[in-house]
Amino acid sequence: MLKPGPALKVSVHLNEDIDSPGGFLHDAVLSLLQDHFIAGATVYRPYAGFGSHGRLHVYGAGSVRGEHLPVLILFVDEEERVRALLPQLLELVTDGMVEMHYTEVLKAAATPAKVVY
């Protein structure tokens, strides 16, 4: 589990329809993070977004898969772990943006996993 203290926060901005070998790029990024035992990651599906092309893509406006709808993956971990996976992450992200900045973890609490069937 992540301990309170200095850490790095990484944001990976993608489009949900970008392919990678074996599937979609956002799934490949999550697999990479799990393979490197990153403390945790969250995938967000923003309501709308645009990139360098300036074209606005909006959910619910008749959008369908294939229209470059945005996806954001955030993860936080100790600097050593993040820097160890950066070369693979940067090679994997062929279309999108990766940003990173220092942060401070104030609290990281976890309860036993609960699965509802």
ABEGO torsion letter per residue (X at the ends): XBBBEBBBBBBBBBBAABBBBGEBAAAAAAAAAAAAGBAEBBBBBBABBBBAAGBBBBBGAGBBBGAGBBBBBBBBBBAAAAAAAAAAAAAABABEBBBBBBBBBABBBBBBBBBBX
